[in-house]
Amino acid sequence: MSIEWVNQAIDDLRAWGRAREVEVDADEVRLLCDYASDYLNVNELGDFSPETFDELLLSIYPRKVIAPPESAPETVAAARTLVDYLSEAGAVPEPTAVLMRGRLDDIAPRLPEALADPANFGMAKSLFSSIGPDSLEQAIAIPSGEVPDLGEAPCDCPGCTPLPAARLAAGEDLLAALESVPMLAEDPLPGTGDPLEGWAARVADLVERDEGHYDLFDMLYRLQVRVPVTVIGEYLDEIAEDGEADLAGTLDRLSWCGMIQVTDDTAELTPLAVWGLREHYLSLGLDAPEAPDLAEADALGLIEGLLEGVPAELAEQDISRWLSGRAPGEAAAELLAAASGAPAVARGIAITIVDRLGAEAEPHVRAYLDDQELRPHAIHWLAARRLPAPQLTQEELLWVSVDMLALAMPAAEEDPEIFAENMAASGPPAHMIEEMWRVDHPDVVDVLELLGRSIPDGTVAKAARKAAFKARSRAIR
């Protein structure tokens, strides 16, 4: 999806809501825009149509979003707010908005049933309801739209946690940006040497002079997303000696220094700040990786790059540009070829990206019905688009269940409590777990052991441990 237009739309919608004292569920509207962009070719607000909401809420939502039926009114209310905004902002004419409201009136009583009907669930939702919302998407860092929690100030050691990979602007763009930094107009960089070296020295001086600002810079560098200024204010209040910081003055001063750019009510590091901070980290001997441009990679390089942890917005941009440079069939063929025989996590990333492609890719996806590992995914892809597809056999269902759970293992190990909560809410049924040991999957033992540790129901957890023992014994023979 195009992150830029969605972010801008949400910013504008929030401002519109404040001006009219209208409550805006920005997270829900962002989800609507994200999925409309991903699956319905909505690339700007004006692309929404009455038909968009039918497909979005009665097909895409039940297939992708893990939400209880009772949440349907909140989703419809967010859609109505979006329609009101589309009309008032002039993105769609009022007659179209009237038709949209009529569609939503029709959808409202049908959405709870659609959300509750397992027949509507996509494979990822069906299996990952036991792991957490949109776990497959989270595996490749799809942003959730949630406001980041800055939490407490980081410890004094900047190397306490690894730094994320950062995407750097081109050298010529950085040089051009130096000319517009107000601080440098009043206090120019030395006239000798590569100007960027002088900027790096200036950044080092800025961060070393004020520990509070260094903590803020470091946090924004690690988050690599736009952060509401109110959240920054709360963070600054926590580290201020008197308990209250001058938010407006701080933002103005940091903007003047060329370190932060403020857009509406959010702030982020400037490209110059990202570059300068990375140079500072390197000078301290820290590992500060640079995020490669994955849009120019082949399918295998794209998948490997995403596995290395590209920040969320960069990942989305790279995926979108990678797909835009290929016909849907070509993209599907490349991704599935890279996924064949790959580890579960890499295969999951490839399948997630292929899931964005339209029916034009059908022949290339259908070709993988003969691939044992990819056949269940191909069947799901075809069925989700109402294309002819064979039924999954019980053995294939078990295999793909293990495959999906294997994909979730890293996240489950990182946050076992959340995993356990989701397993308690909608974990795999006991009869399925009892049969998983029969699956010829390289990760079946690890998956069953994870289930045995995580499932709160003691009886089901015992069944998982017993199945893990059988799977280990089967592997030894």
C-alpha positions as CSV (number, residue, x, y, z in Angstrom):
1,M,0.0,0.0,0.0
2,S,1.0,3.6,-0.3
3,I,1.8,4.6,3.2
4,E,2.2,8.3,2.3
5,W,-1.4,8.9,1.3
6,V,-2.8,6.9,4.2
7,N,-0.7,8.8,6.7
8,Q,-1.7,12.1,5.2
9,A,-5.4,11.1,5.1
10,I,-5.4,10.1,8.8
11,D,-3.6,13.4,9.8
12,D,-6.2,15.4,7.8
13,L,-9.1,13.4,9.3
14,R,-7.9,13.9,12.8
15,A,-7.7,17.7,12.1
16,W,-11.1,17.6,10.6
17,G,-12.5,15.8,13.6
18,R,-11.0,18.3,16.1
19,A,-12.3,21.2,14.2
20,R,-15.9,19.8,14.2
21,E,-15.6,18.2,17.7
22,V,-16.3,14.9,16.0
23,E,-14.9,11.7,17.6
24,V,-12.7,10.0,15.1
25,D,-11.6,6.4,15.5
26,A,-8.3,6.9,13.6
27,D,-7.0,3.4,14.1
28,E,-10.1,1.8,12.6
29,V,-10.2,4.3,9.7
30,R,-6.5,3.6,9.0
31,L,-7.3,-0.1,8.8
32,L,-10.0,0.6,6.3
33,C,-7.6,2.7,4.2
34,D,-4.8,0.2,4.5
35,Y,-6.9,-2.8,3.3
36,A,-8.6,-0.7,0.6
37,S,-5.1,0.3,-0.6
38,D,-3.7,-3.3,-0.4
39,Y,-6.5,-5.2,-2.0
40,L,-8.9,-2.8,-3.8
41,N,-6.6,-0.5,-5.8
42,V,-7.5,2.5,-3.7
43,N,-4.6,4.9,-4.0
44,E,-6.2,8.1,-2.8
45,L,-9.3,9.1,-1.0
46,G,-11.1,9.9,-4.2
47,D,-10.8,6.2,-5.3
48,F,-13.3,5.1,-2.6
49,S,-16.7,4.2,-4.1
50,P,-19.9,2.7,-2.8
51,E,-18.8,-0.7,-4.1
52,T,-15.5,-0.4,-2.2
53,F,-17.3,-0.7,1.2
54,D,-19.2,-3.8,0.1
55,E,-16.0,-5.6,-0.8
56,L,-14.0,-4.1,2.0
57,L,-16.4,-4.9,4.9
58,L,-18.1,-8.1,3.7
59,S,-15.1,-9.8,2.1
60,I,-11.7,-8.3,3.1
61,Y,-12.5,-7.7,6.7
62,P,-13.9,-11.1,7.6
63,R,-11.0,-12.7,5.8
64,K,-8.2,-10.6,7.3
65,V,-9.3,-8.9,10.6
66,I,-9.5,-10.9,13.8
67,A,-12.4,-9.1,15.6
68,P,-15.4,-10.3,17.5
69,P,-18.9,-9.9,15.9
70,E,-19.8,-7.4,18.6
71,S,-17.2,-5.0,17.3
72,A,-19.0,-4.6,13.9
73,P,-20.9,-1.4,15.0
74,E,-17.5,0.3,15.7
75,T,-16.2,-0.6,12.3
76,V,-19.4,0.6,10.5
77,A,-19.3,3.8,12.6
78,A,-15.7,4.5,11.5
79,A,-16.7,3.9,7.9
80,R,-19.5,6.4,8.3
81,T,-17.1,9.0,9.7
82,L,-14.8,8.4,6.7
83,V,-17.7,8.9,4.3
84,D,-18.6,12.2,6.1
85,Y,-15.0,13.3,5.7
86,L,-14.8,12.3,2.1
87,S,-17.9,14.4,1.3
88,E,-16.9,17.5,3.3
89,A,-13.3,17.4,2.0
90,G,-14.6,17.2,-1.6
91,A,-12.9,13.9,-2.2
92,V,-16.2,12.5,-3.5
93,P,-19.4,14.3,-4.6
94,E,-22.3,14.4,-2.2
95,P,-24.5,12.1,-4.4
96,T,-21.8,9.4,-4.2
97,A,-21.5,9.9,-0.4
98,V,-25.3,9.4,-0.2
99,L,-24.9,6.1,-2.0
100,M,-22.0,5.1,0.3
101,R,-24.2,5.8,3.4
102,G,-26.9,3.6,1.8
103,R,-24.4,0.8,1.3
104,L,-23.3,1.1,4.9
105,D,-26.9,0.9,6.1
106,D,-27.2,-2.4,4.2
107,I,-23.8,-3.7,5.5
108,A,-24.4,-2.8,9.2
109,P,-26.7,-5.8,10.0
110,R,-24.7,-8.2,7.9
111,L,-21.2,-7.5,9.2
112,P,-21.5,-9.2,12.6
113,E,-22.5,-12.5,10.8
114,A,-19.7,-12.1,8.3
115,L,-17.2,-11.6,11.1
116,A,-18.5,-14.7,12.9
117,D,-18.7,-17.1,10.0
118,P,-15.5,-19.3,9.8
119,A,-16.3,-20.0,6.1
120,N,-15.3,-16.4,5.4
121,F,-12.0,-16.6,7.2
122,G,-8.9,-16.5,5.1
123,M,-6.2,-19.0,5.9
124,A,-4.0,-16.6,7.9
125,K,-7.0,-15.5,10.0
126,S,-8.3,-19.0,10.5
127,L,-5.0,-20.3,11.8
128,F,-3.6,-17.1,13.3
129,S,-6.6,-16.4,15.4
130,S,-4.7,-18.7,17.8
131,I,-1.6,-16.5,17.6
132,G,-2.7,-12.9,17.5
133,P,-4.2,-10.3,15.2
134,D,-2.6,-10.2,11.8
135,S,0.4,-12.1,12.9
136,L,1.3,-13.0,9.4
137,E,1.4,-9.3,8.5
138,Q,3.3,-8.5,11.6
139,A,6.0,-10.9,10.6
140,I,7.0,-8.5,7.9
141,A,6.4,-5.4,10.0
142,I,3.1,-4.2,8.6
143,P,2.3,-1.1,10.7
144,S,-0.8,-1.4,12.9
145,G,-1.5,2.3,13.1
146,E,-1.2,2.3,16.9
147,V,0.4,5.2,18.6
148,P,3.8,4.2,19.8
149,D,4.4,4.1,23.5
150,L,7.7,5.9,24.3
151,G,7.6,4.4,27.8
152,E,10.4,5.3,30.2
153,A,13.6,6.9,29.2
154,P,16.2,4.4,27.9
155,C,19.1,3.4,30.1
156,D,22.3,5.4,29.9
157,C,23.9,2.8,27.7
158,P,23.0,3.4,24.0
159,G,24.1,-0.1,23.1
160,C,21.6,-1.7,25.5
161,T,19.5,-2.9,22.6
162,P,20.4,-3.3,18.9
163,L,19.8,-0.3,16.7
164,P,17.4,-0.9,13.8
165,A,18.5,-0.5,10.2
166,A,18.0,3.0,8.9
167,R,17.3,4.1,5.4
168,L,19.6,7.0,4.5
169,A,18.8,9.8,2.0
170,A,21.0,10.2,-1.0
171,G,24.2,12.3,-0.5
172,E,23.0,15.0,-2.9
173,D,19.7,15.3,-1.1
174,L,21.4,15.6,2.2
175,L,23.7,18.3,0.9
176,A,20.7,20.2,-0.5
177,A,18.9,19.9,2.8
178,L,21.8,21.5,4.6
179,E,21.0,24.7,2.8
180,S,17.6,25.0,4.4
181,V,18.6,24.4,8.1
182,P,18.0,27.7,9.9
183,M,20.8,27.1,12.5
184,L,23.3,26.8,9.7
185,A,22.2,30.1,8.2
186,E,23.2,31.8,11.4
187,D,26.1,29.6,12.3
188,P,27.5,28.1,9.1
189,L,29.6,24.9,8.9
190,P,33.3,25.3,8.4
191,G,34.2,26.2,4.8
192,T,36.8,23.5,4.4
193,G,36.4,19.6,4.0
194,D,33.0,17.4,2.8
195,P,30.2,19.5,4.4
196,L,28.5,16.4,5.8
197,E,31.5,15.8,8.0
198,G,30.9,19.2,9.6
199,W,27.2,18.3,10.0
200,A,28.1,15.1,11.7
201,A,30.3,17.0,14.2
202,R,27.5,19.5,14.8
203,V,25.0,16.6,15.5
204,A,27.4,15.0,17.9
205,D,27.8,18.3,19.7
206,L,24.0,18.7,19.9
207,V,23.3,15.2,21.4
208,E,26.2,15.3,23.8
209,R,25.3,18.7,25.1
210,D,21.8,17.7,26.4
211,E,21.2,14.2,27.7
212,G,17.4,14.7,27.6
213,H,17.5,15.5,23.9
214,Y,19.8,12.6,23.2
215,D,17.3,10.3,24.8
216,L,14.6,11.7,22.6
217,F,16.7,11.5,19.4
218,D,17.7,7.9,20.3
219,M,14.1,6.9,20.8
220,L,12.9,8.5,17.6
221,Y,15.7,6.8,15.7
222,R,14.7,3.5,17.1
223,L,11.0,4.0,16.4
224,Q,11.4,5.4,12.9
225,V,7.8,6.5,12.7
226,R,6.0,9.8,13.1
227,V,5.0,10.3,16.7
228,P,2.2,12.6,18.0
229,V,3.7,15.7,19.6
230,T,1.5,15.0,22.7
231,V,3.3,11.7,23.2
232,I,6.7,13.5,22.9
233,G,5.4,16.0,25.4
234,E,4.6,13.3,27.9
235,Y,8.0,11.7,27.3
236,L,9.8,15.0,27.9
237,D,7.8,15.6,31.1
238,E,9.0,12.3,32.4
239,I,12.7,13.2,32.0
240,A,12.3,16.8,33.0
241,E,13.8,17.7,36.4
242,D,10.8,19.8,37.4
243,G,8.2,17.4,35.8
244,E,7.1,19.8,33.1
245,A,8.8,20.4,29.8
246,D,8.4,23.3,27.3
247,L,7.1,21.2,24.4
248,A,6.5,24.0,21.9
249,G,9.8,25.6,22.7
250,T,11.7,22.3,22.4
251,L,10.1,21.4,19.1
252,D,10.8,24.9,17.7
253,R,14.4,24.7,18.8
254,L,15.0,21.2,17.4
255,S,13.3,22.2,14.1
256,W,15.6,25.3,14.0
257,C,18.5,22.9,14.5
258,G,17.4,20.8,11.5
259,M,16.9,17.7,13.7
260,I,13.1,17.3,13.8
261,Q,10.3,18.1,11.4
262,V,6.8,18.7,12.6
263,T,3.8,18.0,10.4
264,D,0.4,18.9,11.8
265,D,0.5,17.2,15.2
266,T,3.3,14.7,14.6
267,A,7.0,14.9,14.6
268,E,9.9,12.8,13.3
269,L,13.6,13.0,12.7
270,T,14.7,14.8,9.5
271,P,16.8,12.8,7.0
272,L,19.7,14.9,8.1
273,A,19.2,13.9,11.7
274,V,19.0,10.2,10.8
275,W,22.2,10.4,8.9
276,G,24.0,12.4,11.6
277,L,22.8,10.2,14.4
278,R,24.0,7.1,12.6
279,E,27.4,8.7,12.1
280,H,27.4,9.4,15.8
281,Y,26.5,5.8,16.7
282,L,29.2,4.5,14.5
283,S,31.8,6.8,16.1
284,L,30.8,5.2,19.4
285,G,31.6,1.8,18.0
286,L,27.9,0.7,17.9
287,D,26.4,-1.4,15.1
288,A,24.2,1.0,13.2
289,P,23.1,-0.9,10.1
290,E,21.9,0.8,6.9
291,A,18.6,-0.5,5.4
292,P,19.1,-1.5,1.8
293,D,16.7,-0.5,-0.9
294,L,14.8,-3.8,-1.4
295,A,12.8,-2.6,-4.3
296,E,15.7,-3.3,-6.6
297,A,16.3,-6.8,-5.2
298,D,15.1,-10.1,-6.7
299,A,12.4,-12.0,-4.8
300,L,14.9,-13.8,-2.6
301,G,16.7,-10.6,-1.8
302,L,13.4,-8.9,-0.9
303,I,12.4,-11.7,1.5
304,E,15.9,-11.9,3.1
305,G,15.9,-8.1,3.5
306,L,12.5,-8.1,5.2
307,L,13.7,-10.9,7.5
308,E,16.6,-8.7,8.6
309,G,14.1,-6.3,10.1
310,V,13.5,-3.3,7.8
311,P,11.4,-0.7,9.7
312,A,7.7,-0.9,9.0
313,E,7.2,2.1,6.7
314,L,10.3,1.3,4.7
315,A,9.2,-2.3,4.3
316,E,5.8,-1.2,3.0
317,Q,7.4,1.3,0.6
318,D,9.9,-1.3,-0.7
319,I,7.2,-4.0,-1.2
320,S,4.9,-1.5,-3.0
321,R,7.7,-0.4,-5.3
322,W,8.9,-4.0,-5.8
323,L,5.4,-5.0,-6.9
324,S,4.9,-1.9,-9.1
325,G,7.9,-2.9,-11.2
326,R,6.4,-6.3,-12.1
327,A,3.2,-7.6,-13.7
328,P,1.2,-9.6,-11.1
329,G,2.0,-12.9,-12.7
330,E,5.7,-12.2,-12.8
331,A,5.7,-11.1,-9.2
332,A,3.8,-14.2,-8.1
333,A,6.1,-16.5,-10.0
334,E,9.2,-14.9,-8.5
335,L,7.9,-14.9,-5.0
336,L,6.6,-18.5,-5.0
337,A,9.8,-19.8,-6.6
338,A,11.8,-18.1,-3.8
339,A,9.3,-19.6,-1.2
340,S,9.5,-23.2,-2.4
341,G,11.7,-25.1,0.0
342,A,12.4,-22.1,2.1
343,P,12.0,-21.9,5.9
344,A,8.5,-21.3,7.2
345,V,9.1,-17.6,8.1
346,A,10.5,-16.8,4.6
347,R,7.6,-18.8,3.0
348,G,5.1,-16.8,5.1
349,I,6.5,-13.5,4.0
350,A,6.3,-14.6,0.3
351,I,2.8,-15.8,0.7
352,T,1.7,-12.6,2.4
353,I,3.0,-10.5,-0.5
354,V,1.4,-12.8,-3.1
355,D,-1.9,-12.4,-1.2
356,R,-1.9,-8.8,-2.3
357,L,-2.0,-9.7,-6.0
358,G,-5.2,-9.9,-8.0
359,A,-6.7,-12.6,-10.2
360,E,-4.3,-11.7,-13.0
361,A,-1.7,-13.9,-11.2
362,E,-4.0,-17.0,-11.3
363,P,-2.0,-19.1,-13.8
364,H,1.3,-18.6,-11.9
365,V,-0.3,-19.4,-8.5
366,R,-2.2,-22.4,-9.9
367,A,1.1,-23.8,-11.2
368,Y,2.2,-24.3,-7.6
369,L,-0.7,-26.7,-6.8
370,D,1.9,-29.4,-7.5
371,D,4.3,-28.1,-4.9
372,Q,3.7,-30.0,-1.6
373,E,4.6,-27.1,0.6
374,L,2.9,-24.3,-1.4
375,R,-0.2,-26.3,-2.5
376,P,-2.3,-25.4,0.6
377,H,-1.4,-21.7,0.2
378,A,-2.2,-21.8,-3.5
379,I,-5.6,-23.4,-2.8
380,H,-6.4,-20.7,-0.3
381,W,-5.3,-17.9,-2.7
382,L,-7.5,-19.3,-5.4
383,A,-10.5,-19.9,-3.2
384,A,-10.3,-16.4,-1.7
385,R,-10.7,-14.9,-5.1
386,R,-13.6,-17.3,-5.9
387,L,-11.5,-19.1,-8.6
388,P,-11.8,-22.8,-9.1
389,A,-9.7,-24.6,-6.5
390,P,-9.5,-28.1,-5.0
391,Q,-10.5,-28.8,-1.4
392,L,-7.8,-29.0,1.2
393,T,-7.4,-32.6,2.4
394,Q,-7.2,-33.2,6.2
395,E,-3.4,-33.9,5.8
396,E,-2.9,-30.6,4.0
397,L,-4.9,-28.7,6.6
398,L,-2.7,-30.2,9.3
399,W,0.5,-29.4,7.4
400,V,-0.4,-25.8,6.8
401,S,-1.5,-25.4,10.4
402,V,2.0,-26.4,11.5
403,D,3.5,-24.2,8.8
404,M,1.6,-21.1,10.0
405,L,2.4,-21.8,13.7
406,A,6.1,-22.2,12.7
407,L,6.0,-18.8,11.2
408,A,4.7,-17.4,14.5
409,M,7.3,-19.0,16.7
410,P,9.8,-16.0,16.8
411,A,7.0,-13.6,17.9
412,A,5.6,-16.2,20.4
413,E,9.0,-16.7,22.0
414,E,9.4,-12.9,22.3
415,D,6.1,-12.3,24.0
416,P,4.8,-15.6,25.4
417,E,2.2,-14.0,27.5
418,I,0.3,-12.5,24.6
419,F,0.7,-15.7,22.7
420,A,-0.8,-17.7,25.6
421,E,-3.7,-15.2,25.9
422,N,-4.5,-15.6,22.2
423,M,-4.2,-19.4,22.4
424,A,-6.7,-19.4,25.3
425,A,-9.1,-17.3,23.3
426,S,-9.0,-19.2,20.0
427,G,-6.3,-21.9,20.0
428,P,-6.3,-24.9,17.7
429,P,-8.8,-27.6,18.8
430,A,-7.4,-30.5,20.7
431,H,-8.3,-33.1,18.1
432,M,-6.2,-31.2,15.5
433,I,-3.2,-30.9,17.9
434,E,-3.3,-34.6,18.7
435,E,-2.9,-35.3,15.0
436,M,-0.2,-32.8,14.2
437,W,2.6,-35.3,15.0
438,R,1.9,-37.2,11.8
439,V,2.8,-34.1,9.7
440,D,6.0,-34.4,7.7
441,H,7.1,-30.8,8.5
442,P,10.6,-29.8,9.6
443,D,9.2,-27.6,12.4
444,V,6.5,-29.9,13.8
445,V,8.4,-30.8,17.0
446,D,9.2,-27.2,17.8
447,V,5.6,-26.2,17.1
448,L,4.1,-28.9,19.3
449,E,6.6,-28.1,22.1
450,L,5.6,-24.4,21.8
451,L,1.9,-25.3,22.1
452,G,2.7,-27.6,25.1
453,R,4.3,-24.6,26.9
454,S,1.8,-22.0,25.9
455,I,-1.7,-23.4,25.9
456,P,-3.4,-22.5,29.2
457,D,-5.8,-25.5,29.1
458,G,-3.9,-28.2,30.9
459,T,-5.6,-31.0,29.1
460,V,-4.9,-29.6,25.6
461,A,-1.3,-28.6,26.6
462,K,-0.7,-32.2,27.7
463,A,-2.0,-33.4,24.4
464,A,0.5,-31.1,22.6
465,R,3.4,-32.4,24.7
466,K,2.3,-36.0,24.0
467,A,2.1,-35.2,20.3
468,A,5.6,-33.6,20.4
469,F,6.9,-36.8,22.0
470,K,5.4,-38.9,19.2
471,A,6.8,-36.5,16.6
472,R,10.3,-36.8,18.0
473,S,10.0,-40.6,18.2
474,R,8.8,-40.7,14.6
475,A,11.8,-38.6,13.5
476,I,14.3,-40.9,15.2
477,R,13.0,-44.1,13.5
